[in-house]
Amino acid sequence: MNQEIKIALVEDDENLRFLVSERLQTEGYRVLEASNGDDAEKMIMEENPDIVLLDWMLPGKQGSEVCENIRKNGFDKLVIMMTAKAQDVDKIEAYNFGVSDYITKPYNMDVLVAMIDNKIKFSLNNDKPETYRFANMEHHPNTHLLIKDGKKVELTILENRILLYFLKNRNKVINREELMMEVWGYNADVNTRTLDMHIVRLRKKIEDNPDSPQYLQTVRGVGYKFAHD
């Protein structure tokens, strides 16, 4: 099934690039490789891959600049940033370079493959990038954009992950642990207060009255529910 799926792997560490490329090819993906930002931009715009795996630290250009440039040139598929430092994750969260998601190094190959498989499964069913509609809103997870009443609202990557999970599990009560696992992953040192803080921020962006939420409802003692038909 993965035969026609192209992944652009942009990584300057030759050994790591070889390992990731080998593993992805074993999984049946077609891998295109670049080791610096300029080559990466050219390759991505020419080859139009389904997913870009982009290293944050690259010689010459940083990954964030590459991402910004390909977005400006109309590339709207998935871009997953690979980063080694926690502070880079904060930067990815804080500024919108157009990164769809990120994974921190050193990553487990199985986790990387599962992440890609999961994302591919959803995007394969749609020719155009995946979009979720509810009420007067449209959510575009690849570019973490929310369009509300025709106006653009930018979401951070974590808000994007949270909203996407809710939209895939509408009207289902989701406990905090499940949500934290989904959003921050296995090894995250995160507490429920952090999650609640992100929920509060997300409510401000989607609810007409955040204090009395219509969609993102709290289920006392359990977690949350995204209420929508």
C-alpha positions as CSV (number, residue, x, y, z in Angstrom):
1,M,0.0,0.0,0.0
2,N,2.9,2.4,0.7
3,Q,4.5,2.0,-2.8
4,E,3.5,5.4,-4.1
5,I,4.0,7.2,-0.8
6,K,7.1,9.5,-1.0
7,I,8.9,10.7,2.0
8,A,11.5,13.5,1.8
9,L,14.1,12.9,4.5
10,V,16.2,16.0,5.3
11,E,19.0,15.1,7.7
12,D,22.6,16.1,7.7
13,D,23.8,13.3,10.0
14,E,24.7,10.6,7.4
15,N,24.5,7.6,9.7
16,L,21.1,8.6,11.1
17,R,19.8,9.4,7.6
18,F,21.0,6.0,6.4
19,L,19.2,4.2,9.3
20,V,15.9,6.1,8.9
21,S,16.0,5.7,5.2
22,E,16.6,1.9,5.4
23,R,13.8,1.4,7.9
24,L,11.3,3.5,5.9
25,Q,12.2,1.6,2.7
26,T,11.7,-1.7,4.5
27,E,8.2,-0.4,5.5
28,G,7.6,0.1,1.7
29,Y,7.9,3.9,1.5
30,R,9.9,5.6,-1.3
31,V,12.5,7.8,0.3
32,L,14.1,10.9,-1.2
33,E,17.1,12.3,0.7
34,A,18.8,15.7,1.2
35,S,21.5,16.7,3.7
36,N,21.1,20.5,3.6
37,G,18.4,23.2,3.4
38,D,18.9,24.4,-0.2
39,D,18.9,20.9,-1.7
40,A,15.9,20.1,0.4
41,E,13.8,23.0,-0.8
42,K,14.6,22.2,-4.4
43,M,13.8,18.5,-4.0
44,I,10.5,19.1,-2.1
45,M,9.2,21.6,-4.7
46,E,10.2,19.4,-7.6
47,E,9.1,16.0,-6.2
48,N,6.1,17.1,-4.1
49,P,6.5,14.3,-1.4
50,D,3.6,13.2,0.8
51,I,5.6,13.8,4.0
52,V,8.7,15.8,4.8
53,L,10.9,14.7,7.7
54,L,12.9,17.7,8.4
55,D,15.8,18.1,10.8
56,W,15.8,21.3,12.8
57,M,19.6,21.9,12.7
58,L,20.9,21.9,9.1
59,P,24.0,23.3,7.6
60,G,23.4,26.7,5.9
61,K,19.6,27.0,6.5
62,Q,17.7,25.9,9.6
63,G,14.8,23.5,9.2
64,S,12.4,26.3,10.2
65,E,13.5,28.4,7.3
66,V,13.1,25.5,4.9
67,C,9.6,24.9,6.2
68,E,8.7,28.5,5.9
69,N,9.9,28.7,2.3
70,I,8.2,25.6,1.0
71,R,4.9,26.8,2.7
72,K,5.3,30.1,0.9
73,N,5.7,28.3,-2.3
74,G,2.5,26.4,-1.8
75,F,3.6,23.0,-0.3
76,D,0.7,22.0,1.9
77,K,1.4,18.4,2.8
78,L,2.8,17.1,6.1
79,V,6.0,18.5,7.5
80,I,7.4,16.7,10.6
81,M,10.3,18.5,12.3
82,M,12.9,16.3,14.0
83,T,14.5,18.1,16.9
84,A,17.1,17.2,19.5
85,K,16.5,19.8,22.1
86,A,13.6,20.6,24.3
87,Q,14.0,24.4,23.7
88,D,13.6,23.8,20.0
89,V,10.3,22.2,20.7
90,D,9.3,25.4,22.6
91,K,10.3,27.5,19.5
92,I,8.3,25.2,17.2
93,E,5.4,25.7,19.5
94,A,5.8,29.4,19.8
95,Y,6.3,30.5,16.2
96,N,4.4,29.3,13.2
97,F,6.9,28.1,10.7
98,G,4.2,25.9,9.1
99,V,5.5,22.7,10.8
100,S,2.6,20.1,11.0
101,D,4.1,18.2,13.9
102,Y,7.4,17.2,15.5
103,I,9.3,14.3,17.0
104,T,12.2,14.6,19.4
105,K,15.5,12.8,19.1
106,P,16.7,10.3,20.0
107,Y,13.5,8.8,18.8
108,N,12.6,5.2,18.7
109,M,12.3,4.0,15.1
110,D,9.0,2.1,15.8
111,V,7.5,5.4,17.2
112,L,8.6,7.3,14.1
113,V,7.1,4.6,11.8
114,A,3.9,4.5,13.8
115,M,3.6,8.2,13.6
116,I,4.1,8.2,9.8
117,D,1.7,5.3,9.2
118,N,-0.9,6.9,11.3
119,K,-0.7,10.2,9.4
120,I,-0.6,8.5,6.0
121,K,-3.7,6.5,6.8
122,F,-5.7,9.6,7.3
123,S,-4.3,11.6,4.4
124,L,-4.5,8.7,1.9
125,N,-8.3,8.7,2.1
126,N,-8.4,12.3,0.9
127,D,-6.9,13.7,-2.3
128,K,-6.7,17.1,-0.7
129,P,-5.2,17.7,2.7
130,E,-7.5,16.5,5.5
131,T,-10.1,19.0,6.7
132,Y,-12.6,18.7,9.6
133,R,-15.7,20.8,9.6
134,F,-17.9,21.6,12.7
135,A,-20.4,24.4,13.2
136,N,-19.0,27.6,11.6
137,M,-15.4,26.2,11.7
138,E,-13.0,24.3,9.5
139,H,-9.9,22.7,10.9
140,H,-6.8,22.1,8.7
141,P,-4.5,19.9,10.8
142,N,-1.5,19.9,8.4
143,T,-1.1,23.6,8.6
144,H,-2.7,23.9,12.1
145,L,-5.1,26.5,10.9
146,L,-8.7,27.0,12.2
147,I,-11.0,29.0,10.0
148,K,-13.9,30.4,12.1
149,D,-16.6,32.5,10.4
150,G,-14.2,32.9,7.5
151,K,-11.4,34.2,9.6
152,K,-8.1,32.5,10.2
153,V,-7.1,31.4,13.7
154,E,-3.6,30.0,14.2
155,L,-3.3,27.0,16.6
156,T,-0.1,25.9,18.2
157,I,1.1,22.3,17.5
158,L,-0.2,21.1,20.9
159,E,-3.6,22.8,20.5
160,N,-3.7,21.3,17.0
161,R,-3.0,17.8,18.3
162,I,-5.7,18.2,21.0
163,L,-8.4,19.5,18.7
164,L,-7.6,16.8,16.1
165,Y,-8.0,14.1,18.7
166,F,-11.3,15.5,19.8
167,L,-12.6,15.8,16.3
168,K,-11.7,12.2,15.6
169,N,-13.6,11.2,18.8
170,R,-16.6,13.4,18.8
171,N,-19.1,13.0,21.6
172,K,-16.9,10.5,23.4
173,V,-15.7,11.1,27.0
174,I,-11.9,11.2,26.9
175,N,-10.1,10.9,30.2
176,R,-7.1,13.2,30.9
177,E,-4.5,10.4,30.9
178,E,-5.6,9.2,27.4
179,L,-5.5,12.8,26.1
180,M,-2.0,13.4,27.6
181,M,-0.7,10.2,26.2
182,E,-2.0,11.1,22.7
183,V,-0.8,14.7,22.8
184,W,2.6,14.5,24.6
185,G,3.5,10.8,24.1
186,Y,5.0,8.1,26.3
187,N,8.0,9.7,27.9
188,A,6.5,13.2,28.5
189,D,6.8,14.6,31.9
190,V,3.6,16.5,31.9
191,N,0.9,17.1,34.5
192,T,-2.9,17.6,34.2
193,R,-2.6,21.3,34.9
194,T,-0.6,21.8,31.7
195,L,-3.2,19.9,29.8
196,D,-6.0,22.0,31.4
197,M,-4.1,25.2,30.5
198,H,-4.0,24.2,26.8
199,I,-7.7,23.3,26.9
200,V,-8.5,26.8,28.3
201,R,-6.4,28.4,25.4
202,L,-8.1,26.2,22.8
203,R,-11.5,27.2,24.2
204,K,-10.7,30.9,23.7
205,K,-10.1,30.1,20.0
206,I,-13.1,28.0,19.3
207,E,-15.9,28.9,21.7
208,D,-18.1,31.9,21.5
209,N,-18.2,31.9,25.2
210,P,-15.1,30.1,26.7
211,D,-16.5,30.3,30.2
212,S,-19.6,28.3,29.2
213,P,-18.2,26.0,26.5
214,Q,-20.5,24.6,23.9
215,Y,-18.1,22.2,22.2
216,L,-15.1,21.5,24.5
217,Q,-17.0,20.3,27.6
218,T,-15.5,19.3,30.9
219,V,-16.7,16.0,32.3
220,R,-16.1,16.3,36.1
221,G,-13.7,13.9,37.6
222,V,-12.9,12.2,34.2
223,G,-11.8,14.6,31.5
224,Y,-13.3,16.1,28.5
225,K,-15.8,15.6,25.7
226,F,-16.1,17.3,22.3
227,A,-19.8,17.7,21.9
228,H,-20.9,18.0,18.3
229,D,-23.1,16.1,15.9
